[in-house]
């Protein structure tokens, strides 16, 4: 009878070790998948930022007067807003 208890205990230990191994593999796969997704997202974000910068550069070259006027308007608006906020205090 003690032989069967030992055998059953060994079987339970082996099954637990197998389940732990499967869980570890599943977690490792999930981490690897997440890493791949993040790498793709970072690459795509870099590509979008580079495209935006190139588009902005071309737009500035095509319309320099409009760029200066828009920059001046944004500066005046920001200065007015900051002045108004400081006056309220």
HTML snippet that shows the backbone in 3Dmol.js (N, CA, C, O; Angstrom):
<script src="https://3Dmol.org/build/3Dmol-min.js"></script>
<div id="view" style="width:600px;height:400px;position:relative"></div>
<script>
const pdb = `
ATOM      1  N   UNK A   1       0.813  -1.185   0.000  1.00  0.00           N
ATOM      2  CA  UNK A   1       0.000   0.000   0.000  1.00  0.00           C
ATOM      3  C   UNK A   1       0.860   1.254   0.000  1.00  0.00           C
ATOM      4  O   UNK A   1       0.525   2.235  -0.664  1.00  0.00           O
ATOM      5  N   UNK A   2       1.985   1.231   0.751  1.00  0.00           N
ATOM      6  CA  UNK A   2       2.830   2.413   0.768  1.00  0.00           C
ATOM      7  C   UNK A   2       3.485   2.628  -0.592  1.00  0.00           C
ATOM      8  O   UNK A   2       3.846   3.753  -0.938  1.00  0.00           O
ATOM      9  N   UNK A   3       3.637   1.568  -1.354  1.00  0.00           N
ATOM     10  CA  UNK A   3       4.196   1.682  -2.698  1.00  0.00           C
ATOM     11  C   UNK A   3       3.251   2.472  -3.596  1.00  0.00           C
ATOM     12  O   UNK A   3       3.711   3.302  -4.381  1.00  0.00           O
ATOM     13  N   UNK A   4       1.967   2.243  -3.505  1.00  0.00           N
ATOM     14  CA  UNK A   4       1.012   2.950  -4.349  1.00  0.00           C
ATOM     15  C   UNK A   4       0.907   4.421  -3.964  1.00  0.00           C
ATOM     16  O   UNK A   4       0.706   5.271  -4.831  1.00  0.00           O
ATOM     17  N   UNK A   5       1.040   4.732  -2.681  1.00  0.00           N
ATOM     18  CA  UNK A   5       1.012   6.139  -2.244  1.00  0.00           C
ATOM     19  C   UNK A   5       2.225   6.863  -2.804  1.00  0.00           C
ATOM     20  O   UNK A   5       2.107   7.994  -3.277  1.00  0.00           O
ATOM     21  N   UNK A   6       3.368   6.236  -2.757  1.00  0.00           N
ATOM     22  CA  UNK A   6       4.589   6.832  -3.293  1.00  0.00           C
ATOM     23  C   UNK A   6       4.470   7.019  -4.800  1.00  0.00           C
ATOM     24  O   UNK A   6       4.863   8.054  -5.338  1.00  0.00           O
ATOM     25  N   UNK A   7       3.926   6.012  -5.478  1.00  0.00           N
ATOM     26  CA  UNK A   7       3.763   6.118  -6.927  1.00  0.00           C
ATOM     27  C   UNK A   7       2.801   7.236  -7.296  1.00  0.00           C
ATOM     28  O   UNK A   7       3.050   8.005  -8.224  1.00  0.00           O
ATOM     29  N   UNK A   8       1.677   7.317  -6.545  1.00  0.00           N
ATOM     30  CA  UNK A   8       0.707   8.383  -6.821  1.00  0.00           C
ATOM     31  C   UNK A   8       1.312   9.759  -6.554  1.00  0.00           C
ATOM     32  O   UNK A   8       1.082  10.698  -7.315  1.00  0.00           O
ATOM     33  N   UNK A   9       2.068   9.875  -5.496  1.00  0.00           N
ATOM     34  CA  UNK A   9       2.718  11.148  -5.173  1.00  0.00           C
ATOM     35  C   UNK A   9       3.697  11.530  -6.275  1.00  0.00           C
ATOM     36  O   UNK A   9       3.767  12.690  -6.681  1.00  0.00           O
ATOM     37  N   UNK A  10       4.453  10.546  -6.756  1.00  0.00           N
ATOM     38  CA  UNK A  10       5.401  10.804  -7.844  1.00  0.00           C
ATOM     39  C   UNK A  10       4.661  11.235  -9.108  1.00  0.00           C
ATOM     40  O   UNK A  10       5.114  12.132  -9.819  1.00  0.00           O
ATOM     41  N   UNK A  11       3.515  10.592  -9.389  1.00  0.00           N
ATOM     42  CA  UNK A  11       2.724  10.974 -10.561  1.00  0.00           C
ATOM     43  C   UNK A  11       2.195  12.400 -10.422  1.00  0.00           C
ATOM     44  O   UNK A  11       2.205  13.161 -11.390  1.00  0.00           O
ATOM     45  N   UNK A  12       1.737  12.765  -9.231  1.00  0.00           N
ATOM     46  CA  UNK A  12       1.235  14.128  -8.993  1.00  0.00           C
ATOM     47  C   UNK A  12       2.352  15.163  -9.153  1.00  0.00           C
ATOM     48  O   UNK A  12       2.153  16.241  -9.713  1.00  0.00           O
ATOM     49  N   UNK A  13       3.520  14.803  -8.650  1.00  0.00           N
ATOM     50  CA  UNK A  13       4.660  15.715  -8.774  1.00  0.00           C
ATOM     51  C   UNK A  13       5.039  15.878 -10.237  1.00  0.00           C
ATOM     52  O   UNK A  13       5.312  16.990 -10.690  1.00  0.00           O
ATOM     53  N   UNK A  14       5.058  14.772 -10.982  1.00  0.00           N
ATOM     54  CA  UNK A  14       5.400  14.834 -12.401  1.00  0.00           C
ATOM     55  C   UNK A  14       4.366  15.653 -13.164  1.00  0.00           C
ATOM     56  O   UNK A  14       4.731  16.454 -14.024  1.00  0.00           O
ATOM     57  N   UNK A  15       3.085  15.466 -12.866  1.00  0.00           N
ATOM     58  CA  UNK A  15       2.020  16.237 -13.528  1.00  0.00           C
ATOM     59  C   UNK A  15       2.125  17.720 -13.186  1.00  0.00           C
ATOM     60  O   UNK A  15       1.945  18.570 -14.058  1.00  0.00           O
ATOM     61  N   UNK A  16       2.411  18.034 -11.938  1.00  0.00           N
ATOM     62  CA  UNK A  16       2.573  19.431 -11.523  1.00  0.00           C
ATOM     63  C   UNK A  16       3.759  20.076 -12.232  1.00  0.00           C
ATOM     64  O   UNK A  16       3.684  21.227 -12.663  1.00  0.00           O
ATOM     65  N   UNK A  17       4.849  19.331 -12.348  1.00  0.00           N
ATOM     66  CA  UNK A  17       6.022  19.850 -13.048  1.00  0.00           C
ATOM     67  C   UNK A  17       5.712  20.086 -14.512  1.00  0.00           C
ATOM     68  O   UNK A  17       6.160  21.075 -15.092  1.00  0.00           O
ATOM     69  N   UNK A  18       4.936  19.174 -15.125  1.00  0.00           N
ATOM     70  CA  UNK A  18       4.548  19.336 -16.529  1.00  0.00           C
ATOM     71  C   UNK A  18       3.665  20.571 -16.718  1.00  0.00           C
ATOM     72  O   UNK A  18       3.849  21.327 -17.672  1.00  0.00           O
ATOM     73  N   UNK A  19       2.712  20.773 -15.815  1.00  0.00           N
ATOM     74  CA  UNK A  19       1.834  21.939 -15.899  1.00  0.00           C
ATOM     75  C   UNK A  19       2.623  23.223 -15.694  1.00  0.00           C
ATOM     76  O   UNK A  19       2.371  24.221 -16.369  1.00  0.00           O
ATOM     77  N   UNK A  20       3.573  23.205 -14.771  1.00  0.00           N
ATOM     78  CA  UNK A  20       4.408  24.384 -14.542  1.00  0.00           C
ATOM     79  C   UNK A  20       5.239  24.696 -15.775  1.00  0.00           C
ATOM     80  O   UNK A  20       5.424  25.861 -16.126  1.00  0.00           O
ATOM     81  N   UNK A  21       5.739  23.657 -16.432  1.00  0.00           N
ATOM     82  CA  UNK A  21       6.518  23.841 -17.647  1.00  0.00           C
ATOM     83  C   UNK A  21       5.658  24.443 -18.763  1.00  0.00           C
ATOM     84  O   UNK A  21       6.102  25.342 -19.477  1.00  0.00           O
ATOM     85  N   UNK A  22       4.422  23.941 -18.909  1.00  0.00           N
ATOM     86  CA  UNK A  22       3.517  24.497 -19.923  1.00  0.00           C
ATOM     87  C   UNK A  22       3.184  25.953 -19.620  1.00  0.00           C
ATOM     88  O   UNK A  22       3.138  26.783 -20.529  1.00  0.00           O
ATOM     89  N   UNK A  23       2.952  26.266 -18.352  1.00  0.00           N
ATOM     90  CA  UNK A  23       2.642  27.645 -17.965  1.00  0.00           C
ATOM     91  C   UNK A  23       3.831  28.556 -18.255  1.00  0.00           C
ATOM     92  O   UNK A  23       3.650  29.671 -18.745  1.00  0.00           O
ATOM     93  N   UNK A  24       5.025  28.101 -17.961  1.00  0.00           N
ATOM     94  CA  UNK A  24       6.224  28.889 -18.229  1.00  0.00           C
ATOM     95  C   UNK A  24       6.383  29.147 -19.718  1.00  0.00           C
ATOM     96  O   UNK A  24       6.714  30.260 -20.127  1.00  0.00           O
ATOM     97  N   UNK A  25       6.147  28.122 -20.529  1.00  0.00           N
ATOM     98  CA  UNK A  25       6.234  28.295 -21.984  1.00  0.00           C
ATOM     99  C   UNK A  25       5.180  29.265 -22.491  1.00  0.00           C
ATOM    100  O   UNK A  25       5.458  30.077 -23.374  1.00  0.00           O
ATOM    101  N   UNK A  26       3.973  29.188 -21.942  1.00  0.00           N
ATOM    102  CA  UNK A  26       2.908  30.099 -22.366  1.00  0.00           C
ATOM    103  C   UNK A  26       3.257  31.543 -22.020  1.00  0.00           C
ATOM    104  O   UNK A  26       3.026  32.453 -22.817  1.00  0.00           O
ATOM    105  N   UNK A  27       3.808  31.746 -20.839  1.00  0.00           N
ATOM    106  CA  UNK A  27       4.202  33.100 -20.432  1.00  0.00           C
ATOM    107  C   UNK A  27       5.334  33.607 -21.311  1.00  0.00           C
ATOM    108  O   UNK A  27       5.317  34.767 -21.723  1.00  0.00           O
ATOM    109  N   UNK A  28       6.304  32.775 -21.603  1.00  0.00           N
ATOM    110  CA  UNK A  28       7.419  33.180 -22.469  1.00  0.00           C
ATOM    111  C   UNK A  28       6.915  33.541 -23.860  1.00  0.00           C
ATOM    112  O   UNK A  28       7.379  34.517 -24.449  1.00  0.00           O
ATOM    113  N   UNK A  29       5.969  32.766 -24.396  1.00  0.00           N
ATOM    114  CA  UNK A  29       5.398  33.073 -25.707  1.00  0.00           C
ATOM    115  C   UNK A  29       4.636  34.397 -25.684  1.00  0.00           C
ATOM    116  O   UNK A  29       4.726  35.185 -26.626  1.00  0.00           O
ATOM    117  N   UNK A  30       3.891  34.639 -24.614  1.00  0.00           N
ATOM    118  CA  UNK A  30       3.140  35.894 -24.507  1.00  0.00           C
ATOM    119  C   UNK A  30       4.080  37.093 -24.441  1.00  0.00           C
ATOM    120  O   UNK A  30       3.816  38.129 -25.052  1.00  0.00           O
ATOM    121  N   UNK A  31       5.168  36.954 -23.704  1.00  0.00           N
ATOM    122  CA  UNK A  31       6.145  38.050 -23.613  1.00  0.00           C
ATOM    123  C   UNK A  31       6.796  38.292 -24.965  1.00  0.00           C
ATOM    124  O   UNK A  31       6.988  39.439 -25.368  1.00  0.00           O
ATOM    125  N   UNK A  32       7.135  37.224 -25.662  1.00  0.00           N
ATOM    126  CA  UNK A  32       7.755  37.358 -26.985  1.00  0.00           C
ATOM    127  C   UNK A  32       6.791  38.023 -27.967  1.00  0.00           C
ATOM    128  O   UNK A  32       7.196  38.890 -28.741  1.00  0.00           O
ATOM    129  N   UNK A  33       5.525  37.625 -27.941  1.00  0.00           N
ATOM    130  CA  UNK A  33       4.533  38.247 -28.820  1.00  0.00           C
ATOM    131  C   UNK A  33       4.375  39.731 -28.500  1.00  0.00           C
ATOM    132  O   UNK A  33       4.294  40.560 -29.407  1.00  0.00           O
ATOM    133  N   UNK A  34       4.331  40.064 -27.219  1.00  0.00           N
ATOM    134  CA  UNK A  34       4.213  41.463 -26.816  1.00  0.00           C
ATOM    135  C   UNK A  34       5.412  42.282 -27.263  1.00  0.00           C
ATOM    136  O   UNK A  34       5.265  43.430 -27.683  1.00  0.00           O
ATOM    137  N   UNK A  35       6.591  41.696 -27.174  1.00  0.00           N
ATOM    138  CA  UNK A  35       7.804  42.384 -27.617  1.00  0.00           C
ATOM    139  C   UNK A  35       7.760  42.641 -29.117  1.00  0.00           C
ATOM    140  O   UNK A  35       8.142  43.719 -29.573  1.00  0.00           O
ATOM    141  N   UNK A  36       7.302  41.667 -29.882  1.00  0.00           N
ATOM    142  CA  UNK A  36       7.195  41.844 -31.331  1.00  0.00           C
ATOM    143  C   UNK A  36       6.202  42.949 -31.677  1.00  0.00           C
ATOM    144  O   UNK A  36       6.462  43.769 -32.558  1.00  0.00           O
ATOM    145  N   UNK A  37       5.076  42.972 -30.991  1.00  0.00           N
ATOM    146  CA  UNK A  37       4.073  44.004 -31.237  1.00  0.00           C
ATOM    147  C   UNK A  37       4.639  45.382 -30.926  1.00  0.00           C
ATOM    148  O   UNK A  37       4.430  46.327 -31.687  1.00  0.00           O
ATOM    149  N   UNK A  38       5.353  45.500 -29.816  1.00  0.00           N
ATOM    150  CA  UNK A  38       5.930  46.793 -29.439  1.00  0.00           C
ATOM    151  C   UNK A  38       6.985  47.244 -30.451  1.00  0.00           C
ATOM    152  O   UNK A  38       7.052  48.426 -30.790  1.00  0.00           O
ATOM    153  N   UNK A  39       7.800  46.319 -30.927  1.00  0.00           N
ATOM    154  CA  UNK A  39       8.816  46.688 -31.931  1.00  0.00           C
ATOM    155  C   UNK A  39       8.157  47.209 -33.199  1.00  0.00           C
ATOM    156  O   UNK A  39       8.601  48.204 -33.771  1.00  0.00           O
ATOM    157  N   UNK A  40       7.096  46.536 -33.639  1.00  0.00           N
ATOM    158  CA  UNK A  40       6.395  47.000 -34.838  1.00  0.00           C
ATOM    159  C   UNK A  40       5.761  48.365 -34.607  1.00  0.00           C
ATOM    160  O   UNK A  40       5.804  49.225 -35.487  1.00  0.00           O
ATOM    161  N   UNK A  41       5.176  48.571 -33.439  1.00  0.00           N
ATOM    162  CA  UNK A  41       4.532  49.845 -33.135  1.00  0.00           C
ATOM    163  C   UNK A  41       5.555  50.981 -33.092  1.00  0.00           C
ATOM    164  O   UNK A  41       5.298  52.071 -33.603  1.00  0.00           O
ATOM    165  N   UNK A  42       6.701  50.728 -32.488  1.00  0.00           N
ATOM    166  CA  UNK A  42       7.742  51.753 -32.407  1.00  0.00           C
ATOM    167  C   UNK A  42       8.268  52.076 -33.803  1.00  0.00           C
ATOM    168  O   UNK A  42       8.487  53.243 -34.126  1.00  0.00           O
ATOM    169  N   UNK A  43       8.469  51.058 -34.628  1.00  0.00           N
ATOM    170  CA  UNK A  43       8.947  51.287 -35.992  1.00  0.00           C
ATOM    171  C   UNK A  43       7.923  52.093 -36.782  1.00  0.00           C
ATOM    172  O   UNK A  43       8.282  53.029 -37.498  1.00  0.00           O
ATOM    173  N   UNK A  44       6.667  51.735 -36.656  1.00  0.00           N
ATOM    174  CA  UNK A  44       5.611  52.452 -37.375  1.00  0.00           C
ATOM    175  C   UNK A  44       5.523  53.898 -36.887  1.00  0.00           C
ATOM    176  O   UNK A  44       5.352  54.808 -37.698  1.00  0.00           O
ATOM    177  N   UNK A  45       5.634  54.123 -35.591  1.00  0.00           N
ATOM    178  CA  UNK A  45       5.588  55.488 -35.059  1.00  0.00           C
ATOM    179  C   UNK A  45       6.767  56.306 -35.568  1.00  0.00           C
ATOM    180  O   UNK A  45       6.613  57.485 -35.888  1.00  0.00           O
ATOM    181  N   UNK A  46       7.929  55.696 -35.645  1.00  0.00           N
ATOM    182  CA  UNK A  46       9.103  56.384 -36.191  1.00  0.00           C
ATOM    183  C   UNK A  46       8.910  56.749 -37.646  1.00  0.00           C
ATOM    184  O   UNK A  46       9.274  57.844 -38.074  1.00  0.00           O
ATOM    185  N   UNK A  47       8.334  55.827 -38.412  1.00  0.00           N
ATOM    186  CA  UNK A  47       8.071  56.107 -39.827  1.00  0.00           C
ATOM    187  C   UNK A  47       7.071  57.249 -39.990  1.00  0.00           C
ATOM    188  O   UNK A  47       7.241  58.106 -40.857  1.00  0.00           O
ATOM    189  N   UNK A  48       6.039  57.260 -39.167  1.00  0.00           N
ATOM    190  CA  UNK A  48       5.026  58.318 -39.233  1.00  0.00           C
ATOM    191  C   UNK A  48       5.642  59.658 -38.854  1.00  0.00           C
ATOM    192  O   UNK A  48       5.368  60.668 -39.502  1.00  0.00           O
ATOM    193  N   UNK A  49       6.470  59.679 -37.816  1.00  0.00           N
ATOM    194  CA  UNK A  49       7.110  60.928 -37.390  1.00  0.00           C
ATOM    195  C   UNK A  49       8.047  61.456 -38.484  1.00  0.00           C
ATOM    196  O   UNK A  49       8.085  62.658 -38.747  1.00  0.00           O
ATOM    197  N   UNK A  50       8.790  60.561 -39.107  1.00  0.00           N
ATOM    198  CA  UNK A  50       9.690  60.979 -40.182  1.00  0.00           C
ATOM    199  C   UNK A  50       8.905  61.530 -41.370  1.00  0.00           C
ATOM    200  O   UNK A  50       9.294  62.538 -41.960  1.00  0.00           O
ATOM    201  N   UNK A  51       7.812  60.877 -41.717  1.00  0.00           N
ATOM    202  CA  UNK A  51       6.974  61.352 -42.815  1.00  0.00           C
ATOM    203  C   UNK A  51       6.367  62.719 -42.490  1.00  0.00           C
ATOM    204  O   UNK A  51       6.306  63.594 -43.354  1.00  0.00           O
ATOM    205  N   UNK A  52       5.920  62.900 -41.245  1.00  0.00           N
ATOM    206  CA  UNK A  52       5.357  64.183 -40.830  1.00  0.00           C
ATOM    207  C   UNK A  52       6.410  65.285 -40.912  1.00  0.00           C
ATOM    208  O   UNK A  52       6.121  66.387 -41.379  1.00  0.00           O
ATOM    209  N   UNK A  53       7.628  64.992 -40.460  1.00  0.00           N
ATOM    210  CA  UNK A  53       8.706  65.971 -40.519  1.00  0.00           C
ATOM    211  C   UNK A  53       9.036  66.335 -41.964  1.00  0.00           C
ATOM    212  O   UNK A  53       9.217  67.511 -42.279  1.00  0.00           O
ATOM    213  N   UNK A  54       9.114  65.349 -42.836  1.00  0.00           N
ATOM    214  CA  UNK A  54       9.388  65.617 -44.253  1.00  0.00           C
ATOM    215  C   UNK A  54       8.272  66.454 -44.875  1.00  0.00           C
ATOM    216  O   UNK A  54       8.541  67.401 -45.615  1.00  0.00           O
ATOM    217  N   UNK A  55       7.024  66.105 -44.576  1.00  0.00           N
ATOM    218  CA  UNK A  55       5.890  66.854 -45.116  1.00  0.00           C
ATOM    219  C   UNK A  55       5.903  68.294 -44.624  1.00  0.00           C
ATOM    220  O   UNK A  55       5.632  69.218 -45.391  1.00  0.00           O
ATOM    221  N   UNK A  56       6.217  68.487 -43.351  1.00  0.00           N
ATOM    222  CA  UNK A  56       6.278  69.839 -42.790  1.00  0.00           C
ATOM    223  C   UNK A  56       7.396  70.639 -43.433  1.00  0.00           C
ATOM    224  O   UNK A  56       7.220  71.820 -43.735  1.00  0.00           O
ATOM    225  N   UNK A  57       8.534  70.016 -43.645  1.00  0.00           N
ATOM    226  CA  UNK A  57       9.659  70.703 -44.285  1.00  0.00           C
ATOM    227  C   UNK A  57       9.287  71.147 -45.695  1.00  0.00           C
ATOM    228  O   UNK A  57       9.589  72.274 -46.089  1.00  0.00           O
ATOM    229  N   UNK A  58       8.643  70.283 -46.449  1.00  0.00           N
ATOM    230  CA  UNK A  58       8.241  70.635 -47.813  1.00  0.00           C
ATOM    231  C   UNK A  58       7.195  71.752 -47.802  1.00  0.00           C
ATOM    232  O   UNK A  58       7.235  72.656 -48.638  1.00  0.00           O
ATOM    233  N   UNK A  59       6.272  71.685 -46.864  1.00  0.00           N
ATOM    234  CA  UNK A  59       5.233  72.710 -46.773  1.00  0.00           C
ATOM    235  C   UNK A  59       5.847  74.073 -46.429  1.00  0.00           C
ATOM    236  O   UNK A  59       5.423  75.094 -46.972  1.00  0.00           O
ATOM    237  N   UNK A  60       6.834  74.097 -45.540  1.00  0.00           N
ATOM    238  CA  UNK A  60       7.504  75.353 -45.183  1.00  0.00           C
ATOM    239  C   UNK A  60       8.235  75.928 -46.384  1.00  0.00           C
ATOM    240  O   UNK A  60       8.225  77.141 -46.595  1.00  0.00           O
ATOM    241  N   UNK A  61       8.867  75.073 -47.169  1.00  0.00           N
ATOM    242  CA  UNK A  61       9.578  75.547 -48.366  1.00  0.00           C
ATOM    243  C   UNK A  61       8.616  76.079 -49.416  1.00  0.00           C
ATOM    244  O   UNK A  61       8.938  77.029 -50.129  1.00  0.00           O
ATOM    245  N   UNK A  62       7.437  75.473 -49.518  1.00  0.00           N
ATOM    246  CA  UNK A  62       6.463  75.921 -50.533  1.00  0.00           C
ATOM    247  C   UNK A  62       5.762  77.214 -50.140  1.00  0.00           C
ATOM    248  O   UNK A  62       5.425  78.020 -51.008  1.00  0.00           O
ATOM    249  N   UNK A  63       5.534  77.428 -48.827  1.00  0.00           N
ATOM    250  CA  UNK A  63       4.765  78.580 -48.359  1.00  0.00           C
ATOM    251  C   UNK A  63       5.501  79.292 -47.221  1.00  0.00           C
ATOM    252  O   UNK A  63       5.047  79.228 -46.079  1.00  0.00           O
ATOM    253  N   UNK A  64       6.617  79.966 -47.493  1.00  0.00           N
ATOM    254  CA  UNK A  64       7.389  80.578 -46.402  1.00  0.00           C
ATOM    255  C   UNK A  64       6.662  81.752 -45.732  1.00  0.00           C
ATOM    256  O   UNK A  64       6.746  81.905 -44.513  1.00  0.00           O
ATOM    257  N   UNK A  65       5.950  82.583 -46.506  1.00  0.00           N
ATOM    258  CA  UNK A  65       5.259  83.742 -45.930  1.00  0.00           C
ATOM    259  C   UNK A  65       4.126  83.266 -45.013  1.00  0.00           C
ATOM    260  O   UNK A  65       3.958  83.786 -43.910  1.00  0.00           O
ATOM    261  N   UNK A  66       3.369  82.301 -45.461  1.00  0.00           N
ATOM    262  CA  UNK A  66       2.290  81.767 -44.638  1.00  0.00           C
ATOM    263  C   UNK A  66       2.837  81.145 -43.350  1.00  0.00           C
ATOM    264  O   UNK A  66       2.214  81.257 -42.294  1.00  0.00           O
ATOM    265  N   UNK A  67       3.995  80.495 -43.434  1.00  0.00           N
ATOM    266  CA  UNK A  67       4.617  79.895 -42.264  1.00  0.00           C
ATOM    267  C   UNK A  67       5.003  80.963 -41.244  1.00  0.00           C
ATOM    268  O   UNK A  67       4.747  80.807 -40.050  1.00  0.00           O
ATOM    269  N   UNK A  68       5.618  82.044 -41.713  1.00  0.00           N
ATOM    270  CA  UNK A  68       6.023  83.118 -40.808  1.00  0.00           C
ATOM    271  C   UNK A  68       4.784  83.766 -40.188  1.00  0.00           C
ATOM    272  O   UNK A  68       4.772  84.045 -38.990  1.00  0.00           O
ATOM    273  N   UNK A  69       3.748  84.005 -40.984  1.00  0.00           N
ATOM    274  CA  UNK A  69       2.530  84.623 -40.468  1.00  0.00           C
ATOM    275  C   UNK A  69       1.853  83.726 -39.424  1.00  0.00           C
ATOM    276  O   UNK A  69       1.399  84.212 -38.388  1.00  0.00           O
ATOM    277  N   UNK A  70       1.788  82.428 -39.696  1.00  0.00           N
ATOM    278  CA  UNK A  70       1.165  81.500 -38.752  1.00  0.00           C
ATOM    279  C   UNK A  70       1.977  81.424 -37.461  1.00  0.00           C
ATOM    280  O   UNK A  70       1.402  81.387 -36.374  1.00  0.00           O
ATOM    281  N   UNK A  71       3.286  81.401 -37.566  1.00  0.00           N
ATOM    282  CA  UNK A  71       4.143  81.362 -36.386  1.00  0.00           C
ATOM    283  C   UNK A  71       3.954  82.629 -35.550  1.00  0.00           C
ATOM    284  O   UNK A  71       3.868  82.564 -34.324  1.00  0.00           O
ATOM    285  N   UNK A  72       3.890  83.769 -36.216  1.00  0.00           N
ATOM    286  CA  UNK A  72       3.662  85.028 -35.511  1.00  0.00           C
ATOM    287  C   UNK A  72       2.308  85.018 -34.803  1.00  0.00           C
ATOM    288  O   UNK A  72       2.213  85.449 -33.654  1.00  0.00           O
ATOM    289  N   UNK A  73       1.263  84.534 -35.471  1.00  0.00           N
ATOM    290  CA  UNK A  73      -0.073  84.494 -34.875  1.00  0.00           C
ATOM    291  C   UNK A  73      -0.107  83.573 -33.652  1.00  0.00           C
ATOM    292  O   UNK A  73      -0.726  83.908 -32.642  1.00  0.00           O
ATOM    293  N   UNK A  74       0.547  82.431 -33.738  1.00  0.00           N
ATOM    294  CA  UNK A  74       0.590  81.510 -32.600  1.00  0.00           C
ATOM    295  C   UNK A  74       1.357  82.146 -31.438  1.00  0.00           C
ATOM    296  O   UNK A  74       0.957  82.010 -30.282  1.00  0.00           O
ATOM    297  N   UNK A  75       2.446  82.834 -31.742  1.00  0.00           N
ATOM    298  CA  UNK A  75       3.219  83.507 -30.690  1.00  0.00           C
ATOM    299  C   UNK A  75       2.414  84.593 -30.000  1.00  0.00           C
ATOM    300  O   UNK A  75       2.444  84.703 -28.774  1.00  0.00           O
ATOM    301  N   UNK A  76       1.689  85.404 -30.780  1.00  0.00           N
ATOM    302  CA  UNK A  76       0.854  86.455 -30.196  1.00  0.00           C
ATOM    303  C   UNK A  76      -0.246  85.839 -29.334  1.00  0.00           C
ATOM    304  O   UNK A  76      -0.516  86.313 -28.231  1.00  0.00           O
ATOM    305  N   UNK A  77      -0.877  84.786 -29.840  1.00  0.00           N
ATOM    306  CA  UNK A  77      -1.949  84.133 -29.074  1.00  0.00           C
ATOM    307  C   UNK A  77      -1.406  83.546 -27.771  1.00  0.00           C
ATOM    308  O   UNK A  77      -2.034  83.692 -26.722  1.00  0.00           O
ATOM    309  N   UNK A  78      -0.262  82.894 -27.826  1.00  0.00           N
ATOM    310  CA  UNK A  78       0.333  82.310 -26.623  1.00  0.00           C
ATOM    311  C   UNK A  78       0.725  83.407 -25.634  1.00  0.00           C
ATOM    312  O   UNK A  78       0.490  83.275 -24.433  1.00  0.00           O
ATOM    313  N   UNK A  79       1.314  84.478 -26.130  1.00  0.00           N
ATOM    314  CA  UNK A  79       1.686  85.592 -25.256  1.00  0.00           C
ATOM    315  C   UNK A  79       0.475  86.229 -24.607  1.00  0.00           C
ATOM    316  O   UNK A  79       0.507  86.553 -23.420  1.00  0.00           O
ATOM    317  N   UNK A  80      -0.595  86.415 -25.369  1.00  0.00           N
ATOM    318  CA  UNK A  80      -1.826  86.986 -24.821  1.00  0.00           C
ATOM    319  C   UNK A  80      -2.403  86.069 -23.748  1.00  0.00           C
ATOM    320  O   UNK A  80      -2.807  86.538 -22.684  1.00  0.00           O
ATOM    321  N   UNK A  81      -2.445  84.784 -24.015  1.00  0.00           N
ATOM    322  CA  UNK A  81      -2.975  83.819 -23.050  1.00  0.00           C
ATOM    323  C   UNK A  81      -2.146  83.799 -21.772  1.00  0.00           C
ATOM    324  O   UNK A  81      -2.705  83.779 -20.676  1.00  0.00           O
ATOM    325  N   UNK A  82      -0.838  83.803 -21.895  1.00  0.00           N
ATOM    326  CA  UNK A  82       0.034  83.799 -20.712  1.00  0.00           C
ATOM    327  C   UNK A  82      -0.130  85.097 -19.928  1.00  0.00           C
ATOM    328  O   UNK A  82      -0.203  85.076 -18.700  1.00  0.00           O
ATOM    329  N   UNK A  83      -0.187  86.220 -20.628  1.00  0.00           N
ATOM    330  CA  UNK A  83      -0.403  87.515 -19.959  1.00  0.00           C
ATOM    331  C   UNK A  83      -1.726  87.571 -19.243  1.00  0.00           C
ATOM    332  O   UNK A  83      -1.807  88.087 -18.129  1.00  0.00           O
ATOM    333  N   UNK A  84      -2.773  87.044 -19.867  1.00  0.00           N
ATOM    334  CA  UNK A  84      -4.103  87.035 -19.260  1.00  0.00           C
ATOM    335  C   UNK A  84      -4.115  86.152 -18.007  1.00  0.00           C
ATOM    336  O   UNK A  84      -4.731  86.499 -17.000  1.00  0.00           O
ATOM    337  N   UNK A  85      -3.419  84.994 -18.084  1.00  0.00           N
ATOM    338  CA  UNK A  85      -3.369  84.081 -16.943  1.00  0.00           C
ATOM    339  C   UNK A  85      -2.591  84.706 -15.785  1.00  0.00           C
ATOM    340  O   UNK A  85      -2.966  84.525 -14.626  1.00  0.00           O
ATOM    341  N   UNK A  86      -1.524  85.432 -16.076  1.00  0.00           N
ATOM    342  CA  UNK A  86      -0.729  86.054 -15.022  1.00  0.00           C
ATOM    343  C   UNK A  86      -1.486  87.211 -14.382  1.00  0.00           C
ATOM    344  O   UNK A  86      -1.346  87.450 -13.182  1.00  0.00           O
ATOM    345  N   UNK A  87      -2.284  87.933 -15.163  1.00  0.00           N
ATOM    346  CA  UNK A  87      -3.052  89.053 -14.654  1.00  0.00           C
ATOM    347  C   UNK A  87      -4.140  88.581 -13.688  1.00  0.00           C
ATOM    348  O   UNK A  87      -4.462  89.274 -12.723  1.00  0.00           O
ATOM    349  N   UNK A  88      -4.700  87.408 -13.950  1.00  0.00           N
ATOM    350  CA  UNK A  88      -5.778  86.875 -13.114  1.00  0.00           C
ATOM    351  C   UNK A  88      -5.277  86.523 -11.715  1.00  0.00           C
ATOM    352  O   UNK A  88      -6.061  86.535 -10.765  1.00  0.00           O
ATOM    353  N   UNK A  89      -4.027  86.220 -11.573  1.00  0.00           N
ATOM    354  CA  UNK A  89      -3.503  85.802 -10.263  1.00  0.00           C
ATOM    355  C   UNK A  89      -3.398  87.015  -9.437  1.00  0.00           C
ATOM    356  O   UNK A  89      -2.981  86.941  -8.281  1.00  0.00           O
TER     357      UNK A  89
END
`;
const viewer = $3Dmol.createViewer("view");
viewer.addModel(pdb, "pdb");
viewer.setStyle({}, {cartoon: {color: "spectrum"}});
viewer.zoomTo();
viewer.render();
</script>
